[in-house]
Amino acid sequence: MTDDQEPESFMDYWNAVDAALMKHFGIDTSDAGIEPDMLAGAQEENQTPEDFALWFGEKYGLKTLSEFKARGGQA
């Protein structure tokens, strides 16, 4: 972000995290039980939505959709 850009709104950030989670894991923040304060903290720490989604998936041992598909759709 450059100095002349406004920061991303919280709802835009939340929607971007939902999109990243869906892209990688096929779930959204509601499915994952992610609370708004966790998202707010990540945004304040300047984590990108993509980085947050990947961190969350790693922390909770989620398999990516590509890993799931590589195993023939079996867990």
N, CA, C, O and CB atoms as a CASP TS submission, in Angstrom:
PFRMAT TS
TARGET T0000
AUTHOR 0000-0000-0000
METHOD Language model
MODEL 1
PARENT N/A
ATOM      1  N   MET     1       0.846  -1.172   0.000  1.00  0.00           N
ATOM      2  CA  MET     1       0.000   0.000   0.000  1.00  0.00           C
ATOM      3  C   MET     1       0.890   1.232   0.000  1.00  0.00           C
ATOM      4  O   MET     1       1.871   1.308   0.739  1.00  0.00           O
ATOM      5  CB  MET     1      -0.962   0.000   1.215  1.00  0.00           C
ATOM      6  N   THR     2       0.531   2.193  -0.839  1.00  0.00           N
ATOM      7  CA  THR     2       1.282   3.440  -0.863  1.00  0.00           C
ATOM      8  C   THR     2       0.616   4.443   0.059  1.00  0.00           C
ATOM      9  O   THR     2      -0.499   4.223   0.532  1.00  0.00           O
ATOM     10  CB  THR     2       1.385   4.000  -2.299  1.00  0.00           C
ATOM     11  N   ASP     3       1.312   5.553   0.311  1.00  0.00           N
ATOM     12  CA  ASP     3       0.802   6.556   1.241  1.00  0.00           C
ATOM     13  C   ASP     3      -0.525   7.160   0.810  1.00  0.00           C
ATOM     14  O   ASP     3      -1.306   7.583   1.662  1.00  0.00           O
ATOM     15  CB  ASP     3       1.809   7.647   1.406  1.00  0.00           C
ATOM     16  N   ASP     4      -0.804   7.213  -0.496  1.00  0.00           N
ATOM     17  CA  ASP     4      -2.037   7.839  -0.957  1.00  0.00           C
ATOM     18  C   ASP     4      -3.229   6.882  -0.999  1.00  0.00           C
ATOM     19  O   ASP     4      -4.334   7.298  -1.348  1.00  0.00           O
ATOM     20  CB  ASP     4      -1.820   8.422  -2.319  1.00  0.00           C
ATOM     21  N   GLN     5      -3.028   5.627  -0.656  1.00  0.00           N
ATOM     22  CA  GLN     5      -4.119   4.657  -0.620  1.00  0.00           C
ATOM     23  C   GLN     5      -4.704   4.579   0.784  1.00  0.00           C
ATOM     24  O   GLN     5      -3.988   4.638   1.783  1.00  0.00           O
ATOM     25  CB  GLN     5      -3.629   3.269  -1.077  1.00  0.00           C
ATOM     26  N   GLU     6      -6.033   4.443   0.832  1.00  0.00           N
ATOM     27  CA  GLU     6      -6.673   4.235   2.125  1.00  0.00           C
ATOM     28  C   GLU     6      -6.503   2.777   2.518  1.00  0.00           C
ATOM     29  O   GLU     6      -6.442   1.903   1.654  1.00  0.00           O
ATOM     30  CB  GLU     6      -8.179   4.630   2.082  1.00  0.00           C
ATOM     31  N   PRO     7      -6.426   2.509   3.819  1.00  0.00           N
ATOM     32  CA  PRO     7      -6.328   1.118   4.256  1.00  0.00           C
ATOM     33  C   PRO     7      -7.587   0.343   3.859  1.00  0.00           C
ATOM     34  O   PRO     7      -8.675   0.906   3.735  1.00  0.00           O
ATOM     35  CB  PRO     7      -6.111   1.045   5.785  1.00  0.00           C
ATOM     36  N   GLU     8      -7.407  -0.942   3.667  1.00  0.00           N
ATOM     37  CA  GLU     8      -8.524  -1.811   3.332  1.00  0.00           C
ATOM     38  C   GLU     8      -9.509  -1.834   4.501  1.00  0.00           C
ATOM     39  O   GLU     8      -9.095  -1.937   5.655  1.00  0.00           O
ATOM     40  CB  GLU     8      -8.030  -3.246   2.994  1.00  0.00           C
ATOM     41  N   SER     9     -10.799  -1.739   4.213  1.00  0.00           N
ATOM     42  CA  SER     9     -11.791  -1.796   5.288  1.00  0.00           C
ATOM     43  C   SER     9     -11.790  -3.190   5.905  1.00  0.00           C
ATOM     44  O   SER     9     -11.361  -4.162   5.284  1.00  0.00           O
ATOM     45  CB  SER     9     -13.206  -1.432   4.759  1.00  0.00           C
ATOM     46  N   PHE    10     -12.277  -3.265   7.131  1.00  0.00           N
ATOM     47  CA  PHE    10     -12.321  -4.555   7.816  1.00  0.00           C
ATOM     48  C   PHE    10     -13.173  -5.555   7.038  1.00  0.00           C
ATOM     49  O   PHE    10     -12.791  -6.718   6.907  1.00  0.00           O
ATOM     50  CB  PHE    10     -12.869  -4.387   9.240  1.00  0.00           C
ATOM     51  N   MET    11     -14.317  -5.120   6.521  1.00  0.00           N
ATOM     52  CA  MET    11     -15.190  -6.041   5.782  1.00  0.00           C
ATOM     53  C   MET    11     -14.537  -6.493   4.476  1.00  0.00           C
ATOM     54  O   MET    11     -14.700  -7.644   4.073  1.00  0.00           O
ATOM     55  CB  MET    11     -16.545  -5.373   5.489  1.00  0.00           C
ATOM     56  N   ASP    12     -13.806  -5.608   3.816  1.00  0.00           N
ATOM     57  CA  ASP    12     -13.077  -6.011   2.610  1.00  0.00           C
ATOM     58  C   ASP    12     -12.007  -7.043   2.959  1.00  0.00           C
ATOM     59  O   ASP    12     -11.812  -8.017   2.232  1.00  0.00           O
ATOM     60  CB  ASP    12     -12.435  -4.782   1.923  1.00  0.00           C
ATOM     61  N   TYR    13     -11.315  -6.821   4.079  1.00  0.00           N
ATOM     62  CA  TYR    13     -10.298  -7.773   4.533  1.00  0.00           C
ATOM     63  C   TYR    13     -10.949  -9.123   4.833  1.00  0.00           C
ATOM     64  O   TYR    13     -10.454 -10.167   4.406  1.00  0.00           O
ATOM     65  CB  TYR    13      -9.559  -7.234   5.789  1.00  0.00           C
ATOM     66  N   TRP    14     -12.056  -9.095   5.566  1.00  0.00           N
ATOM     67  CA  TRP    14     -12.772 -10.316   5.927  1.00  0.00           C
ATOM     68  C   TRP    14     -13.190 -11.073   4.663  1.00  0.00           C
ATOM     69  O   TRP    14     -12.991 -12.284   4.574  1.00  0.00           O
ATOM     70  CB  TRP    14     -14.011  -9.986   6.796  1.00  0.00           C
ATOM     71  N   ASN    15     -13.759 -10.374   3.700  1.00  0.00           N
ATOM     72  CA  ASN    15     -14.175 -11.013   2.448  1.00  0.00           C
ATOM     73  C   ASN    15     -12.983 -11.606   1.705  1.00  0.00           C
ATOM     74  O   ASN    15     -13.097 -12.673   1.102  1.00  0.00           O
ATOM     75  CB  ASN    15     -14.901 -10.006   1.551  1.00  0.00           C
ATOM     76  N   ALA    16     -11.855 -10.932   1.743  1.00  0.00           N
ATOM     77  CA  ALA    16     -10.654 -11.440   1.079  1.00  0.00           C
ATOM     78  C   ALA    16     -10.122 -12.687   1.788  1.00  0.00           C
ATOM     79  O   ALA    16      -9.634 -13.610   1.134  1.00  0.00           O
ATOM     80  CB  ALA    16      -9.566 -10.351   1.034  1.00  0.00           C
ATOM     81  N   VAL    17     -10.212 -12.721   3.119  1.00  0.00           N
ATOM     82  CA  VAL    17      -9.817 -13.925   3.862  1.00  0.00           C
ATOM     83  C   VAL    17     -10.754 -15.078   3.506  1.00  0.00           C
ATOM     84  O   VAL    17     -10.302 -16.202   3.284  1.00  0.00           O
ATOM     85  CB  VAL    17      -9.835 -13.663   5.401  1.00  0.00           C
ATOM     86  N   ASP    18     -12.061 -14.800   3.451  1.00  0.00           N
ATOM     87  CA  ASP    18     -13.014 -15.838   3.038  1.00  0.00           C
ATOM     88  C   ASP    18     -12.640 -16.401   1.670  1.00  0.00           C
ATOM     89  O   ASP    18     -12.640 -17.616   1.474  1.00  0.00           O
ATOM     90  CB  ASP    18     -14.449 -15.274   3.004  1.00  0.00           C
ATOM     91  N   ALA    19     -12.322 -15.518   0.727  1.00  0.00           N
ATOM     92  CA  ALA    19     -11.961 -15.954  -0.624  1.00  0.00           C
ATOM     93  C   ALA    19     -10.687 -16.803  -0.609  1.00  0.00           C
ATOM     94  O   ALA    19     -10.607 -17.814  -1.307  1.00  0.00           O
ATOM     95  CB  ALA    19     -11.773 -14.737  -1.545  1.00  0.00           C
ATOM     96  N   ALA    20      -9.696 -16.399   0.181  1.00  0.00           N
ATOM     97  CA  ALA    20      -8.437 -17.155   0.261  1.00  0.00           C
ATOM     98  C   ALA    20      -8.655 -18.518   0.915  1.00  0.00           C
ATOM     99  O   ALA    20      -8.109 -19.522   0.456  1.00  0.00           O
ATOM    100  CB  ALA    20      -7.379 -16.358   1.050  1.00  0.00           C
ATOM    101  N   LEU    21      -9.444 -18.557   1.975  1.00  0.00           N
ATOM    102  CA  LEU    21      -9.745 -19.840   2.620  1.00  0.00           C
ATOM    103  C   LEU    21     -10.492 -20.764   1.659  1.00  0.00           C
ATOM    104  O   LEU    21     -10.199 -21.957   1.579  1.00  0.00           O
ATOM    105  CB  LEU    21     -10.578 -19.619   3.902  1.00  0.00           C
ATOM    106  N   MET    22     -11.455 -20.203   0.934  1.00  0.00           N
ATOM    107  CA  MET    22     -12.224 -21.007  -0.012  1.00  0.00           C
ATOM    108  C   MET    22     -11.318 -21.541  -1.115  1.00  0.00           C
ATOM    109  O   MET    22     -11.435 -22.700  -1.514  1.00  0.00           O
ATOM    110  CB  MET    22     -13.373 -20.180  -0.616  1.00  0.00           C
ATOM    111  N   LYS    23     -10.429 -20.707  -1.600  1.00  0.00           N
ATOM    112  CA  LYS    23      -9.500 -21.094  -2.670  1.00  0.00           C
ATOM    113  C   LYS    23      -8.596 -22.245  -2.233  1.00  0.00           C
ATOM    114  O   LYS    23      -8.380 -23.192  -2.989  1.00  0.00           O
ATOM    115  CB  LYS    23      -8.646 -19.890  -3.094  1.00  0.00           C
ATOM    116  N   HIS    24      -8.075 -22.161  -1.027  1.00  0.00           N
ATOM    117  CA  HIS    24      -7.102 -23.158  -0.575  1.00  0.00           C
ATOM    118  C   HIS    24      -7.720 -24.361   0.129  1.00  0.00           C
ATOM    119  O   HIS    24      -7.234 -25.483  -0.019  1.00  0.00           O
ATOM    120  CB  HIS    24      -6.122 -22.512   0.342  1.00  0.00           C
ATOM    121  N   PHE    25      -8.789 -24.137   0.895  1.00  0.00           N
ATOM    122  CA  PHE    25      -9.302 -25.197   1.760  1.00  0.00           C
ATOM    123  C   PHE    25     -10.777 -25.537   1.563  1.00  0.00           C
ATOM    124  O   PHE    25     -11.267 -26.503   2.148  1.00  0.00           O
ATOM    125  CB  PHE    25      -9.089 -24.813   3.169  1.00  0.00           C
ATOM    126  N   GLY    26     -11.487 -24.763   0.753  1.00  0.00           N
ATOM    127  CA  GLY    26     -12.899 -25.043   0.514  1.00  0.00           C
ATOM    128  C   GLY    26     -13.804 -24.701   1.686  1.00  0.00           C
ATOM    129  O   GLY    26     -14.909 -25.233   1.799  1.00  0.00           O
ATOM    130  N   ILE    27     -13.335 -23.808   2.562  1.00  0.00           N
ATOM    131  CA  ILE    27     -14.124 -23.358   3.710  1.00  0.00           C
ATOM    132  C   ILE    27     -14.038 -21.840   3.791  1.00  0.00           C
ATOM    133  O   ILE    27     -13.202 -21.217   3.137  1.00  0.00           O
ATOM    134  CB  ILE    27     -13.625 -24.018   5.038  1.00  0.00           C
ATOM    135  N   ASP    28     -14.914 -21.256   4.603  1.00  0.00           N
ATOM    136  CA  ASP    28     -14.806 -19.818   4.853  1.00  0.00           C
ATOM    137  C   ASP    28     -14.624 -19.585   6.349  1.00  0.00           C
ATOM    138  O   ASP    28     -14.526 -20.537   7.122  1.00  0.00           O
ATOM    139  CB  ASP    28     -16.062 -19.061   4.325  1.00  0.00           C
ATOM    140  N   THR    29     -14.580 -18.332   6.751  1.00  0.00           N
ATOM    141  CA  THR    29     -14.326 -18.015   8.160  1.00  0.00           C
ATOM    142  C   THR    29     -15.419 -18.555   9.069  1.00  0.00           C
ATOM    143  O   THR    29     -15.145 -18.939  10.206  1.00  0.00           O
ATOM    144  CB  THR    29     -14.201 -16.511   8.347  1.00  0.00           C
ATOM    145  N   SER    30     -16.650 -18.588   8.581  1.00  0.00           N
ATOM    146  CA  SER    30     -17.750 -19.132   9.376  1.00  0.00           C
ATOM    147  C   SER    30     -17.554 -20.630   9.598  1.00  0.00           C
ATOM    148  O   SER    30     -17.696 -21.117  10.720  1.00  0.00           O
ATOM    149  CB  SER    30     -19.104 -18.864   8.685  1.00  0.00           C
ATOM    150  N   ASP    31     -17.230 -21.356   8.533  1.00  0.00           N
ATOM    151  CA  ASP    31     -16.974 -22.796   8.647  1.00  0.00           C
ATOM    152  C   ASP    31     -15.835 -23.076   9.618  1.00  0.00           C
ATOM    153  O   ASP    31     -15.880 -24.036  10.387  1.00  0.00           O
ATOM    154  CB  ASP    31     -16.649 -23.394   7.274  1.00  0.00           C
ATOM    155  N   ALA    32     -14.813 -22.225   9.572  1.00  0.00           N
ATOM    156  CA  ALA    32     -13.612 -22.423  10.387  1.00  0.00           C
ATOM    157  C   ALA    32     -13.778 -21.937  11.821  1.00  0.00           C
ATOM    158  O   ALA    32     -12.939 -22.229  12.674  1.00  0.00           O
ATOM    159  CB  ALA    32     -12.443 -21.716   9.753  1.00  0.00           C
ATOM    160  N   GLY    33     -14.845 -21.204  12.095  1.00  0.00           N
ATOM    161  CA  GLY    33     -15.051 -20.677  13.447  1.00  0.00           C
ATOM    162  C   GLY    33     -14.105 -19.545  13.797  1.00  0.00           C
ATOM    163  O   GLY    33     -13.768 -19.351  14.965  1.00  0.00           O
ATOM    164  N   ILE    34     -13.675 -18.798  12.793  1.00  0.00           N
ATOM    165  CA  ILE    34     -12.747 -17.691  13.027  1.00  0.00           C
ATOM    166  C   ILE    34     -13.525 -16.495  13.549  1.00  0.00           C
ATOM    167  O   ILE    34     -14.483 -16.043  12.922  1.00  0.00           O
ATOM    168  CB  ILE    34     -11.972 -17.320  11.729  1.00  0.00           C
ATOM    169  N   GLU    35     -13.110 -15.990  14.691  1.00  0.00           N
ATOM    170  CA  GLU    35     -13.775 -14.853  15.329  1.00  0.00           C
ATOM    171  C   GLU    35     -13.277 -13.537  14.732  1.00  0.00           C
ATOM    172  O   GLU    35     -12.133 -13.446  14.287  1.00  0.00           O
ATOM    173  CB  GLU    35     -13.538 -14.871  16.855  1.00  0.00           C
ATOM    174  N   PRO    36     -14.136 -12.522  14.724  1.00  0.00           N
ATOM    175  CA  PRO    36     -13.741 -11.221  14.176  1.00  0.00           C
ATOM    176  C   PRO    36     -12.483 -10.633  14.814  1.00  0.00           C
ATOM    177  O   PRO    36     -11.687  -9.988  14.132  1.00  0.00           O
ATOM    178  CB  PRO    36     -14.868 -10.251  14.338  1.00  0.00           C
ATOM    179  N   ASP    37     -12.298 -10.852  16.115  1.00  0.00           N
ATOM    180  CA  ASP    37     -11.110 -10.278  16.757  1.00  0.00           C
ATOM    181  C   ASP    37      -9.819 -10.902  16.232  1.00  0.00           C
ATOM    182  O   ASP    37      -8.783 -10.238  16.203  1.00  0.00           O
ATOM    183  CB  ASP    37     -11.191 -10.461  18.270  1.00  0.00           C
ATOM    184  N   MET    38      -9.866 -12.160  15.819  1.00  0.00           N
ATOM    185  CA  MET    38      -8.685 -12.802  15.238  1.00  0.00           C
ATOM    186  C   MET    38      -8.366 -12.168  13.881  1.00  0.00           C
ATOM    187  O   MET    38      -7.203 -11.927  13.557  1.00  0.00           O
ATOM    188  CB  MET    38      -8.910 -14.334  15.086  1.00  0.00           C
ATOM    189  N   LEU    39      -9.404 -11.904  13.100  1.00  0.00           N
ATOM    190  CA  LEU    39      -9.206 -11.242  11.809  1.00  0.00           C
ATOM    191  C   LEU    39      -8.691  -9.821  11.993  1.00  0.00           C
ATOM    192  O   LEU    39      -7.793  -9.380  11.276  1.00  0.00           O
ATOM    193  CB  LEU    39     -10.511 -11.227  11.011  1.00  0.00           C
ATOM    194  N   ALA    40      -9.263  -9.111  12.954  1.00  0.00           N
ATOM    195  CA  ALA    40      -8.839  -7.729  13.209  1.00  0.00           C
ATOM    196  C   ALA    40      -7.367  -7.687  13.604  1.00  0.00           C
ATOM    197  O   ALA    40      -6.626  -6.810  13.160  1.00  0.00           O
ATOM    198  CB  ALA    40      -9.706  -7.089  14.316  1.00  0.00           C
ATOM    199  N   GLY    41      -6.947  -8.631  14.434  1.00  0.00           N
ATOM    200  CA  GLY    41      -5.546  -8.690  14.837  1.00  0.00           C
ATOM    201  C   GLY    41      -4.625  -8.951  13.662  1.00  0.00           C
ATOM    202  O   GLY    41      -3.561  -8.343  13.546  1.00  0.00           O
ATOM    203  N   ALA    42      -5.039  -9.859  12.790  1.00  0.00           N
ATOM    204  CA  ALA    42      -4.229 -10.157  11.609  1.00  0.00           C
ATOM    205  C   ALA    42      -4.134  -8.943  10.692  1.00  0.00           C
ATOM    206  O   ALA    42      -3.073  -8.653  10.140  1.00  0.00           O
ATOM    207  CB  ALA    42      -4.816 -11.351  10.844  1.00  0.00           C
ATOM    208  N   GLN    43      -5.247  -8.240  10.534  1.00  0.00           N
ATOM    209  CA  GLN    43      -5.238  -7.048   9.691  1.00  0.00           C
ATOM    210  C   GLN    43      -4.342  -5.970  10.297  1.00  0.00           C
ATOM    211  O   GLN    43      -3.586  -5.315   9.580  1.00  0.00           O
ATOM    212  CB  GLN    43      -6.667  -6.509   9.502  1.00  0.00           C
ATOM    213  N   GLU    44      -4.425  -5.788  11.610  1.00  0.00           N
ATOM    214  CA  GLU    44      -3.587  -4.791  12.284  1.00  0.00           C
ATOM    215  C   GLU    44      -2.106  -5.123  12.162  1.00  0.00           C
ATOM    216  O   GLU    44      -1.265  -4.224  12.139  1.00  0.00           O
ATOM    217  CB  GLU    44      -3.971  -4.688  13.755  1.00  0.00           C
ATOM    218  N   GLU    45      -1.783  -6.423  12.084  1.00  0.00           N
ATOM    219  CA  GLU    45      -0.394  -6.864  11.921  1.00  0.00           C
ATOM    220  C   GLU    45       0.043  -6.857  10.459  1.00  0.00           C
ATOM    221  O   GLU    45       1.142  -7.298  10.124  1.00  0.00           O
ATOM    222  CB  GLU    45      -0.217  -8.260  12.502  1.00  0.00           C
ATOM    223  N   ASN    46      -0.835  -6.350   9.596  1.00  0.00           N
ATOM    224  CA  ASN    46      -0.564  -6.241   8.157  1.00  0.00           C
ATOM    225  C   ASN    46      -0.354  -7.578   7.462  1.00  0.00           C
ATOM    226  O   ASN    46       0.359  -7.650   6.461  1.00  0.00           O
ATOM    227  CB  ASN    46       0.642  -5.389   7.940  1.00  0.00           C
ATOM    228  N   GLN    47      -0.972  -8.647   7.985  1.00  0.00           N
ATOM    229  CA  GLN    47      -0.946  -9.925   7.283  1.00  0.00           C
ATOM    230  C   GLN    47      -1.858  -9.810   6.071  1.00  0.00           C
ATOM    231  O   GLN    47      -2.955  -9.259   6.167  1.00  0.00           O
ATOM    232  CB  GLN    47      -1.388 -11.106   8.219  1.00  0.00           C
ATOM    233  N   THR    48      -1.419 -10.318   4.950  1.00  0.00           N
ATOM    234  CA  THR    48      -2.312 -10.345   3.797  1.00  0.00           C
ATOM    235  C   THR    48      -3.389 -11.402   4.057  1.00  0.00           C
ATOM    236  O   THR    48      -3.161 -12.336   4.825  1.00  0.00           O
ATOM    237  CB  THR    48      -1.524 -10.648   2.468  1.00  0.00           C
ATOM    238  N   PRO    49      -4.542 -11.264   3.433  1.00  0.00           N
ATOM    239  CA  PRO    49      -5.573 -12.298   3.588  1.00  0.00           C
ATOM    240  C   PRO    49      -5.063 -13.681   3.192  1.00  0.00           C
ATOM    241  O   PRO    49      -5.388 -14.678   3.836  1.00  0.00           O
ATOM    242  CB  PRO    49      -6.798 -11.945   2.753  1.00  0.00           C
ATOM    243  N   GLU    50      -4.269 -13.733   2.139  1.00  0.00           N
ATOM    244  CA  GLU    50      -3.694 -14.998   1.677  1.00  0.00           C
ATOM    245  C   GLU    50      -2.777 -15.596   2.749  1.00  0.00           C
ATOM    246  O   GLU    50      -2.872 -16.784   3.055  1.00  0.00           O
ATOM    247  CB  GLU    50      -2.911 -14.787   0.361  1.00  0.00           C
ATOM    248  N   ASP    51      -1.897 -14.777   3.315  1.00  0.00           N
ATOM    249  CA  ASP    51      -0.995 -15.256   4.365  1.00  0.00           C
ATOM    250  C   ASP    51      -1.770 -15.730   5.585  1.00  0.00           C
ATOM    251  O   ASP    51      -1.434 -16.756   6.176  1.00  0.00           O
ATOM    252  CB  ASP    51      -0.012 -14.156   4.768  1.00  0.00           C
ATOM    253  N   PHE    52      -2.806 -14.987   5.966  1.00  0.00           N
ATOM    254  CA  PHE    52      -3.607 -15.399   7.113  1.00  0.00           C
ATOM    255  C   PHE    52      -4.256 -16.753   6.844  1.00  0.00           C
ATOM    256  O   PHE    52      -4.226 -17.635   7.703  1.00  0.00           O
ATOM    257  CB  PHE    52      -4.681 -14.342   7.435  1.00  0.00           C
ATOM    258  N   ALA    53      -4.839 -16.924   5.662  1.00  0.00           N
ATOM    259  CA  ALA    53      -5.505 -18.184   5.333  1.00  0.00           C
ATOM    260  C   ALA    53      -4.526 -19.355   5.387  1.00  0.00           C
ATOM    261  O   ALA    53      -4.838 -20.405   5.950  1.00  0.00           O
ATOM    262  CB  ALA    53      -6.149 -18.099   3.943  1.00  0.00           C
ATOM    263  N   LEU    54      -3.353 -19.175   4.807  1.00  0.00           N
ATOM    264  CA  LEU    54      -2.360 -20.252   4.812  1.00  0.00           C
ATOM    265  C   LEU    54      -1.844 -20.527   6.218  1.00  0.00           C
ATOM    266  O   LEU    54      -1.645 -21.686   6.582  1.00  0.00           O
ATOM    267  CB  LEU    54      -1.194 -19.904   3.890  1.00  0.00           C
ATOM    268  N   TRP    55      -1.622 -19.481   7.017  1.00  0.00           N
ATOM    269  CA  TRP    55      -1.200 -19.660   8.404  1.00  0.00           C
ATOM    270  C   TRP    55      -2.262 -20.434   9.182  1.00  0.00           C
ATOM    271  O   TRP    55      -1.939 -21.370   9.913  1.00  0.00           O
ATOM    272  CB  TRP    55      -0.931 -18.293   9.073  1.00  0.00           C
ATOM    273  N   PHE    56      -3.518 -20.049   9.027  1.00  0.00           N
ATOM    274  CA  PHE    56      -4.603 -20.710   9.741  1.00  0.00           C
ATOM    275  C   PHE    56      -4.674 -22.191   9.352  1.00  0.00           C
ATOM    276  O   PHE    56      -4.806 -23.062  10.212  1.00  0.00           O
ATOM    277  CB  PHE    56      -5.947 -20.010   9.448  1.00  0.00           C
ATOM    278  N   GLY    57      -4.586 -22.460   8.062  1.00  0.00           N
ATOM    279  CA  GLY    57      -4.626 -23.843   7.604  1.00  0.00           C
ATOM    280  C   GLY    57      -3.486 -24.674   8.163  1.00  0.00           C
ATOM    281  O   GLY    57      -3.684 -25.822   8.560  1.00  0.00           O
ATOM    282  N   GLU    58      -2.298 -24.097   8.195  1.00  0.00           N
ATOM    283  CA  GLU    58      -1.141 -24.807   8.749  1.00  0.00           C
ATOM    284  C   GLU    58      -1.311 -25.034  10.244  1.00  0.00           C
ATOM    285  O   GLU    58      -1.048 -26.127  10.746  1.00  0.00           O
ATOM    286  CB  GLU    58       0.153 -24.025   8.478  1.00  0.00           C
ATOM    287  N   LYS    59      -1.752 -23.998  10.956  1.00  0.00           N
ATOM    288  CA  LYS    59      -1.920 -24.090  12.410  1.00  0.00           C
ATOM    289  C   LYS    59      -2.880 -25.211  12.797  1.00  0.00           C
ATOM    290  O   LYS    59      -2.658 -25.913  13.784  1.00  0.00           O
ATOM    291  CB  LYS    59      -2.425 -22.760  12.969  1.00  0.00           C
ATOM    292  N   TYR    60      -3.941 -25.375  12.020  1.00  0.00           N
ATOM    293  CA  TYR    60      -4.961 -26.363  12.353  1.00  0.00           C
ATOM    294  C   TYR    60      -4.889 -27.624  11.499  1.00  0.00           C
ATOM    295  O   TYR    60      -5.821 -28.429  11.501  1.00  0.00           O
ATOM    296  CB  TYR    60      -6.316 -25.748  12.214  1.00  0.00           C
ATOM    297  N   GLY    61      -3.800 -27.801  10.774  1.00  0.00           N
ATOM    298  CA  GLY    61      -3.574 -29.034  10.025  1.00  0.00           C
ATOM    299  C   GLY    61      -4.573 -29.284   8.906  1.00  0.00           C
ATOM    300  O   GLY    61      -4.906 -30.433   8.613  1.00  0.00           O
ATOM    301  N   LEU    62      -5.052 -28.214   8.280  1.00  0.00           N
ATOM    302  CA  LEU    62      -6.006 -28.375   7.187  1.00  0.00           C
ATOM    303  C   LEU    62      -5.280 -28.822   5.922  1.00  0.00           C
ATOM    304  O   LEU    62      -4.174 -28.365   5.634  1.00  0.00           O
ATOM    305  CB  LEU    62      -6.774 -27.060   6.933  1.00  0.00           C
ATOM    306  N   LYS    63      -5.898 -29.699   5.188  1.00  0.00           N
ATOM    307  CA  LYS    63      -5.370 -30.123   3.891  1.00  0.00           C
ATOM    308  C   LYS    63      -5.871 -29.158   2.827  1.00  0.00           C
ATOM    309  O   LYS    63      -7.040 -28.772   2.828  1.00  0.00           O
ATOM    310  CB  LYS    63      -5.792 -31.592   3.555  1.00  0.00           C
ATOM    311  N   THR    64      -4.988 -28.774   1.929  1.00  0.00           N
ATOM    312  CA  THR    64      -5.420 -27.907   0.837  1.00  0.00           C
ATOM    313  C   THR    64      -6.268 -28.716  -0.140  1.00  0.00           C
ATOM    314  O   THR    64      -6.198 -29.944  -0.174  1.00  0.00           O
ATOM    315  CB  THR    64      -4.199 -27.270   0.113  1.00  0.00           C
ATOM    316  N   LEU    65      -7.062 -28.013  -0.924  1.00  0.00           N
ATOM    317  CA  LEU    65      -7.872 -28.698  -1.927  1.00  0.00           C
ATOM    318  C   LEU    65      -7.002 -29.470  -2.902  1.00  0.00           C
ATOM    319  O   LEU    65      -7.381 -30.556  -3.341  1.00  0.00           O
ATOM    320  CB  LEU    65      -8.742 -27.701  -2.682  1.00  0.00           C
ATOM    321  N   SER    66      -5.834 -28.925  -3.250  1.00  0.00           N
ATOM    322  CA  SER    66      -4.947 -29.632  -4.178  1.00  0.00           C
ATOM    323  C   SER    66      -4.417 -30.920  -3.546  1.00  0.00           C
ATOM    324  O   SER    66      -4.282 -31.930  -4.237  1.00  0.00           O
ATOM    325  CB  SER    66      -3.773 -28.723  -4.600  1.00  0.00           C
ATOM    326  N   GLU    67      -4.117 -30.903  -2.252  1.00  0.00           N
ATOM    327  CA  GLU    67      -3.685 -32.130  -1.563  1.00  0.00           C
ATOM    328  C   GLU    67      -4.822 -33.143  -1.531  1.00  0.00           C
ATOM    329  O   GLU    67      -4.609 -34.337  -1.742  1.00  0.00           O
ATOM    330  CB  GLU    67      -3.208 -31.814  -0.122  1.00  0.00           C
ATOM    331  N   PHE    68      -6.021 -32.661  -1.266  1.00  0.00           N
ATOM    332  CA  PHE    68      -7.190 -33.525  -1.199  1.00  0.00           C
ATOM    333  C   PHE    68      -7.449 -34.174  -2.563  1.00  0.00           C
ATOM    334  O   PHE    68      -7.710 -35.374  -2.642  1.00  0.00           O
ATOM    335  CB  PHE    68      -8.427 -32.726  -0.736  1.00  0.00           C
ATOM    336  N   LYS    69      -7.376 -33.389  -3.620  1.00  0.00           N
ATOM    337  CA  LYS    69      -7.611 -33.909  -4.972  1.00  0.00           C
ATOM    338  C   LYS    69      -6.517 -34.878  -5.388  1.00  0.00           C
ATOM    339  O   LYS    69      -6.786 -35.851  -6.092  1.00  0.00           O
ATOM    340  CB  LYS    69      -7.700 -32.761  -5.979  1.00  0.00           C
ATOM    341  N   ALA    70      -5.279 -34.623  -4.959  1.00  0.00           N
ATOM    342  CA  ALA    70      -4.160 -35.498  -5.304  1.00  0.00           C
ATOM    343  C   ALA    70      -4.334 -36.891  -4.706  1.00  0.00           C
ATOM    344  O   ALA    70      -3.791 -37.869  -5.220  1.00  0.00           O
ATOM    345  CB  ALA    70      -2.845 -34.887  -4.826  1.00  0.00           C
ATOM    346  N   ARG    71      -5.091 -36.970  -3.622  1.00  0.00           N
ATOM    347  CA  ARG    71      -5.330 -38.266  -2.979  1.00  0.00           C
ATOM    348  C   ARG    71      -6.625 -38.887  -3.474  1.00  0.00           C
ATOM    349  O   ARG    71      -7.160 -39.799  -2.842  1.00  0.00           O
ATOM    350  CB  ARG    71      -5.371 -38.111  -1.455  1.00  0.00           C
ATOM    351  N   GLY    72      -7.128 -38.404  -4.590  1.00  0.00           N
ATOM    352  CA  GLY    72      -8.359 -38.955  -5.146  1.00  0.00           C
ATOM    353  C   GLY    72      -9.593 -38.529  -4.375  1.00  0.00           C
ATOM    354  O   GLY    72     -10.617 -39.210  -4.417  1.00  0.00           O
ATOM    355  N   GLY    73      -9.508 -37.407  -3.670  1.00  0.00           N
ATOM    356  CA  GLY    73     -10.661 -36.909  -2.923  1.00  0.00           C
ATOM    357  C   GLY    73     -10.877 -37.603  -1.598  1.00  0.00           C
ATOM    358  O   GLY    73     -11.955 -37.502  -1.013  1.00  0.00           O
ATOM    359  N   GLN    74      -9.853 -38.317  -1.111  1.00  0.00           N
ATOM    360  CA  GLN    74      -9.983 -39.019   0.166  1.00  0.00           C
ATOM    361  C   GLN    74      -9.170 -38.308   1.233  1.00  0.00           C
ATOM    362  O   GLN    74      -8.065 -37.830   0.976  1.00  0.00           O
ATOM    363  CB  GLN    74      -9.531 -40.486   0.036  1.00  0.00           C
ATOM    364  N   ALA    75      -9.724 -38.245   2.422  1.00  0.00           N
ATOM    365  CA  ALA    75      -9.042 -37.582   3.541  1.00  0.00           C
ATOM    366  C   ALA    75      -7.870 -38.377   4.033  1.00  0.00           C
ATOM    367  O   ALA    75      -7.190 -37.958   4.970  1.00  0.00           O
ATOM    368  CB  ALA    75      -9.997 -37.345   4.680  1.00  0.00           C
TER
END
